[in-house]
Structures are given as structure tokens and as C-alpha cells.
Amino acid sequence: MPDLPPGVDVLWGQREPAKRGPRPNLSIEQIVDAAIEIASAEGLGPLSMTRVAEKLGKSAMSLYRYVRTKDELLQLMTDVSAVKAPPPEPDDTVGWRENLERWTYALVKLYQQFPWVLHVPLGPTPPVGPGQLSWLDRGLACLRKTHLPAEIRLGVMMLLLIFVRGQVRMAQEVNQGAAGAALGYPAYGEMLRLVVDKDQLPELAKLVDHGIFDDPDEGMSDQEFDMEVRFGLTMIFDGIDRLVTAHEEEQ
């Protein structure tokens, strides 16, 4: 592999620790694993180079010999999470729809296992680490038996990625809202009844009157989440199916 630019080299294990100072007694893997443990237990808020160093019993300055910035650490953490929860291999005995459904649900589980990933800012480039690229490659492989052109297959991957991230993050926020209700904040349905005017927001007012927003005090159950995901996937996959059929007819 050729020399990679800074920020990418560390993702592919090309970077050696700085040679100045004492003999290195840490590894990038140790630093990233410690950071993931902190983020998984406490979220990204408390995460810092100092906090990671304390967990490892080292000084913060010693970490900078391996990882140059916190942003770089976050990108490493995100890619390693994709390695720790790898994508499923496509099954050639079934069709694209079954394979893509398995891939999508595996991605849901990744974000549920590492919920902090959804709060990591996007890096300076699209994903270029081995873990995230492996996920993209396996997703594209689910569509390899179709006649869809490359740009559409990539578009399908981006659509599913955005859908899954949105669904899992929404579930997180609904459950956080339920925790707020337990602390005495008004329930969402009650707040909407206070602010939704039937003349200004007539369609939304119908849903409020129907009581569809009245239940989230207890958060989103696993069953409700699964129903939401299945509904969305059915809509997306039905659309993909029409594209697949159209391109097959053109062959």
C-alpha cells in the first residue's frame, strides 16, 4: 500500500509513534479501546485525551505521540467499532432483498452496540478506514446480482445508511425524552395540544386529536422500533425492486 496522507495513515496502521521522548509503551489499539470503553459507558461528553490518559495511567501528552488530535481519535473509534461489529457476508443462495435486509439489521445492531457513533462529527473526508469500507463493500455485494448501475448501487447504500442512522438516533432521543418526562417535563402530546393551532396546522392537529403522540412517556419499545424499521425498509426495498426490474427489462 502506498504512503497515505495524515489522518488516513493511522486508520490503516501506517503511522509509527513519534521517536522523541521515552521509549513507547503504549499502542494505538490500547488508546482506542480505552476511549471506546469511556464513550460506551458515559457517552462522548466526558471523552477527552486527558480522560483516556487517566484510564490508561498515562499522561495526556504521551497519547499525542500516537494520536494527534481528539478528532483523529474519534475517527479511529468509529472505524474500530465497525471492525468489532463486522458486516455479514452475502448469501448467494438468496436474493438481494434478503441479503440487504440482513446487512441493514446488522448495521442497526452496530449503532445500538455503539450508540455514541451517531454523535461523532463527520471527518474531513468520506469514510476511508478499513472497518467502514468493509461495511460499504459488503452492502454493495448484496446488489451484485442485479443489473443496477454503479451510481444507483452506491445511492442505495447511502439511502440505507441515512435511514438507519436516523431511525436509531430518533429512538435514542425518544427514550431520552421519556426520561425527561419522568423528571416532571410535560409529555409530548400535552405540549403539542398547547401549541398546535387547528387553523394554522390543520393536518398536524388531526393527529394530535387522534392521540398518536400521547404515548411516548415510556419511550420506544423494541417492538415499536422494529415496526418502524420494517415499515421504512419495506418502502425502500419496494422502490429498489422497481429499479431492479426496470434495469433487468432493459438488458
C-alpha positions in Angstrom: 0.0 0.0 0.0 1.4 3.5 -0.9 2.1 6.1 1.8 -1.2 7.6 3.0 -1.9 11.2 4.0 -2.0 12.2 7.6 -5.3 11.2 9.3 -5.7 8.3 6.9 -2.4 6.6 7.7 -3.4 6.0 11.3 -6.6 4.3 10.2 -4.6 1.7 8.2 -1.8 1.2 10.7 0.9 3.0 8.8 1.8 5.5 11.5 4.7 4.9 13.9 4.7 6.7 17.2 6.9 9.8 17.4 10.5 8.9 18.2 11.3 11.8 20.5 11.0 11.2 24.2 10.9 8.0 26.2 10.6 4.6 24.6 6.9 4.0 23.5 5.0 1.8 26.0 1.5 2.3 24.5 -0.2 1.3 21.3 -2.9 3.0 19.2 -5.1 -0.1 19.9 -4.9 0.4 23.6 -5.7 4.1 23.3 -8.7 3.5 21.1 -10.1 0.6 23.2 -9.9 2.8 26.3 -11.7 5.6 24.5 -14.4 3.3 23.3 -14.9 2.0 26.8 -15.4 5.5 28.1 -17.8 6.5 25.3 -19.8 3.3 25.7 -20.2 3.8 29.4 -20.6 7.6 29.6 -21.2 9.0 26.1 -18.9 11.4 24.2 -19.4 14.3 26.6 -16.8 13.2 29.1 -14.4 11.9 26.5 -11.1 13.7 26.2 -7.4 12.9 25.7 -6.9 13.6 29.4 -9.7 11.3 30.4 -8.3 8.5 28.2 -4.8 9.0 29.6 -6.1 8.8 33.1 -7.8 5.5 32.3 -4.6 4.1 31.0 -2.5 5.5 33.8 -0.5 7.8 31.5 -0.1 11.5 30.9 -2.2 13.2 28.2 1.0 14.3 26.4 2.1 10.7 25.9 -1.0 10.0 23.9 -0.2 12.6 21.3 2.8 10.6 20.2 0.2 8.1 18.8 -2.9 10.1 18.1 -2.5 13.8 17.0 -6.0 15.2 17.9 -9.3 14.3 19.5 -10.9 14.4 16.1 -8.5 11.8 14.9 -9.2 9.7 17.9 -13.0 9.9 17.2 -12.4 8.7 13.6 -10.3 5.8 14.9 -13.0 4.9 17.4 -15.7 4.9 14.7 -13.7 2.7 12.4 -12.7 0.3 15.1 -16.4 -0.1 16.1 -17.1 -1.2 12.5 -14.4 -3.8 12.9 -15.7 -5.0 16.3 -19.2 -5.4 14.8 -18.4 -6.6 11.2 -21.0 -6.8 8.4 -22.5 -10.1 7.4 -21.3 -11.9 4.3 -23.8 -12.0 1.5 -25.5 -15.4 0.9 -25.5 -16.4 -2.7 -28.4 -18.8 -2.2 -30.9 -15.9 -1.5 -31.8 -12.8 -3.4 -30.6 -9.2 -3.0 -33.6 -8.2 -0.8 -32.9 -10.9 1.9 -29.1 -10.1 1.9 -29.7 -6.3 2.1 -32.2 -6.8 4.9 -29.6 -8.8 6.9 -27.0 -6.1 6.2 -29.3 -3.3 7.3 -30.3 -5.0 10.6 -26.6 -5.7 11.3 -26.0 -2.0 10.9 -28.8 -1.3 13.3 -27.2 -3.6 15.9 -23.8 -1.8 15.4 -25.3 1.6 16.2 -27.2 0.1 19.2 -24.0 -1.5 20.5 -22.0 1.7 20.0 -24.7 4.5 20.2 -22.0 7.2 20.6 -21.0 6.6 16.9 -24.1 8.5 15.8 -22.8 11.6 17.6 -19.3 11.6 16.1 -18.9 14.6 13.7 -18.2 13.7 10.1 -14.5 13.7 9.3 -12.7 15.9 6.7 -13.2 13.2 4.1 -15.8 10.5 3.5 -15.1 7.2 5.4 -11.8 5.8 4.3 -11.0 3.4 7.2 -10.9 -0.4 6.7 -13.8 -1.0 9.0 -16.3 1.4 7.4 -15.1 0.5 3.9 -15.7 -3.2 4.7 -19.3 -2.4 5.5 -19.8 -0.5 2.3 -18.2 -3.3 0.3 -20.5 -6.0 1.8 -23.5 -3.8 1.2 -22.6 -3.3 -2.4 -22.1 -7.1 -2.7 -25.7 -7.6 -1.8 -26.7 -6.0 -5.1 -24.0 -7.7 -7.3 -26.6 -10.0 -9.0 -28.8 -7.1 -10.1 -28.3 -5.0 -13.2 -28.2 -1.8 -11.3 -25.5 0.7 -12.5 -22.8 1.6 -10.0 -24.1 5.0 -9.2 -27.5 3.6 -8.2 -26.0 0.8 -6.1 -23.9 3.4 -4.2 -27.1 5.6 -3.9 -28.9 2.6 -2.3 -26.1 2.3 0.3 -26.2 6.0 1.2 -30.0 5.8 1.5 -29.9 2.9 3.8 -27.1 4.4 5.9 -29.1 7.6 6.3 -32.3 5.7 7.1 -30.6 3.5 9.8 -28.8 6.4 11.4 -32.0 8.4 11.6 -34.1 5.6 13.0 -31.6 4.6 15.7 -30.9 8.2 16.7 -34.6 9.0 16.8 -35.2 6.1 19.1 -32.4 7.4 21.4 -33.9 10.8 21.5 -37.4 9.5 22.2 -36.1 7.5 25.1 -34.2 10.5 26.4 -37.4 12.5 26.1 -39.2 9.8 28.2 -36.5 10.2 30.8 -37.3 14.0 30.8 -41.0 13.3 31.3 -40.1 11.2 34.3 -38.4 14.3 35.8 -41.6 16.3 35.5 -41.4 17.8 32.0 -44.8 17.8 30.1 -45.5 14.8 27.9 -45.0 15.5 24.2 -48.7 15.1 23.4 -49.6 17.6 26.1 -47.1 20.1 24.8 -48.5 19.7 21.2 -52.0 20.4 22.4 -50.7 23.7 23.9 -49.0 24.9 20.7 -50.7 23.3 17.7 -53.5 25.5 16.3 -56.1 23.8 14.2 -56.3 26.8 11.8 -52.5 27.1 11.3 -51.6 23.4 11.4 -54.7 21.6 10.5 -53.2 18.2 9.4 -51.0 18.0 12.5 -53.9 19.0 14.7 -55.8 16.0 13.4 -53.0 13.7 14.6 -52.8 15.4 17.9 -56.6 15.0 18.4 -56.2 11.3 17.4 -53.8 10.8 20.3 -51.0 9.5 18.3 -48.4 11.5 20.3 -49.8 10.6 23.7 -47.7 7.5 24.5 -44.0 8.4 24.3 -43.7 8.8 28.1 -42.3 5.3 28.4 -40.0 5.7 25.4 -39.9 3.5 22.3 -40.1 -0.2 23.0 -38.1 -2.7 21.0 -41.3 -3.9 19.3 -42.2 -0.3 18.3 -38.7 0.3 17.0 -38.8 -2.9 14.9 -42.1 -1.9 13.4 -40.8 1.5 12.4 -37.7 0.0 10.8 -39.7 -2.7 9.0 -42.1 -0.1 7.6 -39.3 2.1 6.3 -37.4 -0.8 4.8 -40.5 -2.1 3.0 -41.0 1.3 1.4 -37.3 1.5 0.4 -37.0 -2.1 -0.8 -40.2 -1.8 -2.9 -38.6 1.2 -4.6 -35.4 -0.7 -5.2 -37.3 -3.6 -6.6 -38.9 -1.4 -9.2 -35.5 -0.1 -10.2 -34.1 -3.7 -10.4 -37.0 -4.8 -12.5 -36.7 -1.8 -14.9 -33.0 -2.4 -15.5 -33.5 -6.1 -16.0 -36.1 -5.4 -18.7 -33.5 -3.1 -20.4 -31.0 -5.9 -20.7 
